[in-house]
Amino acid sequence: MIVRERQTREGLLVAVCDCDVLGETFENEERGISLTVTEEFYGGDEVDAEAVVDSLARASVANIVGTRSVEVAIEAGIVDEANVLEVGATLHAQMLRM
């Protein structure tokens, strides 16, 4: 998985994606959703599940793309499975900590 962290005025923004979805575009025509996993936003360091959970636990906002990345977030209790979107052949979740 790939993690990228950015410090913003609102807190830590974390982007996580599966390695194999970087550079891909996914669509859900029924919902009118198109998601492009760009290097500019998601590109970062390749890490293991423990590092992903650590980053997400510290995040104020997170964007997570890819079946494995979303599963890790669900298993860690960071994302509720009921709030996960299927976008084409992948999964997408967002998290906002208030």
BADOTI-631967 format. One line per 3 residues: number of its first residue (from 1); their letters; for each residue x, y, z of N, C-alpha, C, O, CB. Coordinates in steps of 0.02 Angstrom, whole numbers, m for minus. Glycine has a CB too. Layout:
N
NUM> A> X,Y,Z,X,Y,Z,X,Y,Z,X,Y,Z,X,Y,Z ~ ...
***
This chain:
98
1> MIV> 42,m58,0,0,0,0,45,62,0,102,60,21,m48,0,61 ~ 16,117,m24,53,180,m28,19,231,17,m42,238,16,57,206,m102 ~ 59,266,57,33,318,102,67,384,87,128,387,76,43,297,176
4> RER> 28,436,88,54,504,83,21,546,136,m40,548,142,42,534,12 ~ 62,580,176,37,624,229,53,697,211,106,713,185,69,605,297 ~ 5,740,226,14,813,217,m14,848,278,m70,833,300,m20,838,151
7> QTR> 23,894,305,m1,935,360,m38,995,330,m10,1030,289,57,958,407 ~ m100,1006,351,m139,1063,328,m159,1105,389,m148,1085,446,m202,1040,288 ~ m189,1162,376,m214,1204,432,m267,1168,473,m274,1180,533,m243,1269,405
10> EGL> m303,1122,440,m357,1085,474,m332,1021,507,m371,988,542,m411,1068,425 ~ m269,1003,498,m242,942,528,m208,899,476,m193,922,421,m297,903,562 ~ m196,837,494,m159,791,450,m206,760,398,m257,730,416,m126,736,492
13> LVA> m188,768,335,m224,737,279,m184,676,257,m125,681,242,m234,788,219 ~ m216,618,256,m184,556,237,m218,527,175,m279,521,173,m184,505,295 ~ m178,510,125,m203,476,65,m172,407,64,m111,399,70,m186,517,0
16> VCD> m213,356,56,m190,286,54,m219,253,m8,m278,262,m24,m211,248,120 ~ m178,214,m41,m204,174,m97,m165,109,m104,m108,104,m82,m201,214,m163 ~ m197,60,m135,m163,m1,m154,m113,17,m209,m125,61,m250,m214,m56,m178
19> CDV> m56,m17,m209,m5,m4,m260,m31,m12,m331,m12,26,m375,55,m50,m249 ~ m74,m62,m342,m96,m76,m410,m151,m30,m436,m170,m36,m494,m122,m146,m413 ~ m176,17,m395,m227,63,m420,m198,132,m436,m233,174,m465,m283,70,m369
22> LGE> m136,145,m416,m105,210,m429,m102,222,m505,m77,180,m542,m34,214,m398 ~ m128,278,m527,m130,295,m597,m192,271,m634,m200,285,m693,m71,268,m631 ~ m236,236,m600,m296,208,m631,m356,255,m621,m357,296,m575,m312,139,m602
25> TFE> m406,247,m664,m469,283,m657,m525,231,m651,m527,182,m688,m482,331,m719 ~ m570,243,m603,m625,197,m590,m690,237,m595,m692,296,m578,m619,163,m520 ~ m743,204,m619,m807,238,m627,m864,195,m601,m863,134,m606,m819,255,m701
28> NEE> m914,229,m574,m977,198,m555,m1030,239,m591,m1052,291,m567,m988,197,m476 ~ m1051,215,m649,m1097,253,m691,m1165,263,m657,m1196,315,m667,m1107,217,m757 ~ m1188,214,m618,m1252,220,m584,m1253,281,m538,m1304,316,m534,m1267,157,m543
31> RGI> m1199,293,m503,m1195,349,m456,m1162,411,m487,m1159,463,m455,m1156,328,m395 ~ m1139,405,m549,m1107,462,m581,m1040,479,m550,m1022,538,m546,m1152,522,m580 ~ m1003,429,m527,m940,440,m492,m882,418,m537,m884,365,m567,m938,402,m425
34> SLT> m832,462,m540,m770,445,m574,m713,462,m526,m712,516,m497,m762,484,m643 ~ m667,416,m517,m612,424,m469,m547,408,m503,m536,352,m526,m623,380,m406 ~ m502,458,m507,m436,447,m535,m386,449,m478,m383,498,m440,m418,500,m589
37> VTE> m347,396,m472,m298,389,m418,m232,417,m444,m190,380,m471,m290,314,m394 ~ m222,482,m435,m164,516,m464,m102,509,m420,m105,505,m359,m180,589,m475 ~ m45,509,m454,20,509,m420,27,573,m378,54,572,m323,78,504,m472
40> EFY> 2,627,m405,7,692,m371,m25,691,m301,2,719,m254,m25,747,m414 ~ m83,659,m295,m119,658,m231,m101,597,m189,m90,603,m129,m193,660,m243 ~ m99,538,m220,m90,475,m183,m18,450,m181,m2,407,m140,m134,422,m213
43> GGD> 25,476,m224,94,452,m227,131,465,m162,127,520,m135,131,484,m285 ~ 166,415,m137,202,423,m74,246,363,m62,277,336,m108,154,433,m16 ~ 248,342,0,291,286,21,253,221,23,196,218,46,322,301,89
46> EVD> 284,168,m2,254,102,3,266,75,73,322,73,97,284,53,m51 ~ 211,55,106,214,35,177,172,m28,189,135,m50,145,190,91,222 ~ 179,m55,249,139,m113,268,75,m91,303,64,m32,315,180,m161,314
49> AEA> 33,m139,321,m32,m124,352,m25,m87,418,m65,m43,433,m71,m188,362 ~ 25,m105,457,35,m72,522,49,3,513,23,44,551,93,m104,560 ~ 89,21,463,103,91,450,41,128,424,31,187,440,160,98,400
52> VVD> 1,94,384,m62,124,360,m107,140,419,m134,195,423,m99,76,311 ~ m116,93,464,m158,104,523,m131,161,566,m169,202,591,m163,39,565 ~ m65,164,574,m35,218,613,m50,286,583,m70,332,618,41,208,618
55> SLA> m42,292,518,m57,355,483,m131,374,489,m148,431,504,m37,351,409 ~ m174,325,477,m246,338,480,m268,356,551,m313,397,560,m285,278,455 ~ m237,327,601,m255,341,671,m238,414,689,m270,443,733,m219,293,718
58> RAS> m189,442,656,m168,511,670,m202,562,625,m195,622,636,m94,518,664 ~ m238,539,574,m266,582,523,m327,621,547,m367,596,587,m285,542,462 ~ m333,682,523,m395,721,531,m442,707,473,m503,705,482,m379,797,535
61> VAN> m412,696,414,m450,681,353,m411,627,316,m349,629,313,m460,745,309 ~ m447,579,287,m413,527,248,m454,509,186,m516,508,188,m401,465,291 ~ m419,494,133,m447,466,71,m413,400,60,m352,395,60,m438,515,9
64> IVG> m453,347,51,m427,280,47,m456,246,m15,m517,244,m24,m444,239,112 ~ m412,219,m58,m434,187,m120,m399,119,m127,m339,113,m115,m419,231,m181 ~ m438,70,m146,m411,3,m158,m440,m46,m108,m450,m30,m50,m334,4,m154
67> TRS> m453,m105,m132,m485,m156,m91,m445,m171,m27,m474,m171,27,m494,m220,m130 ~ m380,m183,m33,m339,m199,26,m335,m140,74,m342,m149,134,m268,m222,5 ~ m324,m80,48,m317,m21,91,m381,m8,130,m379,6,190,m300,41,49
70> VEV> m438,m14,97,m502,m3,130,m515,m59,182,m539,m45,236,m560,m1,79 ~ m498,m120,164,m506,m176,212,m464,m164,275,m488,m178,330,m486,m243,180 ~ m403,m140,268,m360,m125,325,m394,m72,370,m394,m79,431,m290,m101,302
73> AIE> m421,m20,339,m454,33,377,m516,7,413,m530,27,469,m474,90,330 ~ m553,m38,382,m612,m68,413,m591,m112,472,m619,m106,527,m653,m110,362 ~ m542,m155,460,m519,m200,513,m493,m162,574,m499,m186,631,m464,m246,486
76> AGI> m464,m103,563,m437,m62,618,m491,m21,652,m478,12,702,m382,m16,591 ~ m553,m23,626,m607,15,655,m606,89,638,m638,129,672,m606,7,729 ~ m569,107,586,m563,177,566,m618,196,517,m641,253,516,m494,189,534
79> VDE> m640,148,477,m693,158,428,m748,107,441,m734,49,455,m666,152,355 ~ m810,129,437,m868,85,443,m883,57,374,m892,94,326,m930,123,473 ~ m887,m9,369,m898,m42,305,m961,m16,269,m964,m15,208,m904,m117,315
82> ANV> m1011,5,307,m1073,30,277,m1063,95,239,m1105,115,199,m1125,40,332 ~ m1006,129,251,m993,193,218,m943,188,161,m919,239,136,m968,242,268 ~ m927,127,139,m879,116,86,m915,116,18,m969,87,11,m842,50,96
85> LEV> m886,150,m30,m914,152,m98,m879,103,m143,m818,96,m140,m909,223,m126 ~ m917,70,m185,m888,30,m239,m885,76,m300,m935,103,m323,m931,m35,m254 ~ m825,85,m325,m815,127,m384,m780,83,m436,m720,71,m432,m772,193,m367
88> GAT> m819,61,m483,m791,14,m532,m766,m48,m498,m803,m80,m460,m735,47,m573 ~ m704,m66,m511,m675,m128,m484,m637,m117,m419,m598,m160,m398,m628,m158,m535 ~ m649,m61,m386,m613,m48,m324,m659,m20,m270,m718,m7,m283,m554,m1,m336
91> LHA> m632,m9,m211,m668,20,m155,m639,88,m138,m580,101,m150,m667,m26,m94 ~ m680,132,m111,m659,200,m92,m693,219,m27,m753,207,m18,m675,252,m149 ~ m655,248,17,m683,273,80,m650,339,98,m592,351,81,m673,221,138
94> QML> m687,380,132,m661,443,158,m674,445,233,m724,417,257,m692,506,123 ~ m630,477,269,m638,482,341,m625,554,361,m578,586,338,m589,434,379 ~ m668,580,405,m661,646,432,m669,641,508,m721,620,533,m712,697,401
97> RM> m617,659,544,m619,657,617,m635,727,641,m602,776,623,m551,631,647 ~ m688,732,682,m709,798,707,m696,804,781,m711,855,811,m783,810,691
***
